[in-house]
Amino acid sequence: MTILLVVLAAVYGLLIGSFLNAWAWRLAHDERITRGRSHCPACGHQIRARDNVPVLSWLLLRGRCRDCAAPIHWRYPAGEALTAALFVAVALYDGLDWVLVPHLLFVSALILVSQVDLEIRIIPDVVILPAAALGVPLMVLFGDGPWWEWLVAGAGAAGFLLLISEVYFRVRHVEGMGFGDVKLALCMGVYLGVAVVPALFLGFLGGAAVGVTLVAVRRGDGKTAIPFGPFLAAGAVVALFAGRPLIEAYLSLALGR
């Protein structure tokens, strides 16, 4: 049963990863997902079915369009492979439990908004708000915690980031993070519950590390803007698997137990 679950998760992860790639590109370029089949951004030719097999087609085409030989960015097969890997990891973690459904939805939303944020530095409302709205009833029904935990965590995480953003703006007079990051924190809290606390900490830690590195190599300064969504998403993924153990370990250390 475990082998079958892993295979199914990997296959669906590859297929959904391919869909997320297409949706992210269309969101970043103001195209509707319902417009039709995927096409080459360079020459406009529709991508043939045989050239749309996740990861494999990119490898066989050597990362180039069949019609115009324009390069196809490596992030597309990477996104498909990452989605498949996360689907397998979540399936192994949750097993055949109903909470698997919201958790797969959550990681899909994280991958999608991260791709868009990396390209145009916007976290799209059309993704993150419906994901948060769906997460509330799903986690209330299937989550391992009291029903109010997901609501309180979502509101608390969003309020915390909103406060940090406002303080940063008043002190530095530049926007430290966009309101999209606040909405992403809301979604994270809805799905993670109390585990959103280490998720936010890890997100800030990762963003700060990259910011310091950019300053150190003289690729930026204290006001250089970097997309924060992917760091929050990475923290959320870690917290999905290890958030509660991290909290318990911290409390044990702090209380000397």
Secondary structure, DSSP 4 states (H G I P E B T S, - for coil): -HHHHHHHHHHHHHHHHHHHHHHHHHHHTT--TTS-S-B-TTT-PBPPGGG-STTHHHHHTTTB-TTT-PBPPTHHHHHHHHHHHHHHHHHHHH-S-TTHHHHHHHHHHHHHHHHHHHHHS---HHHHHHHHHHHHHHHHHHSSS-HHHHHHHHHHHHHHHHHHHHHHHHHHSS--S-HHHHHHHHHHHHHHGGGHHHHHHHHHHHHHHHHHHHHHTTS--TT-----HHHHHHHHHHHHHHHHHHHHHHHHHHHT-
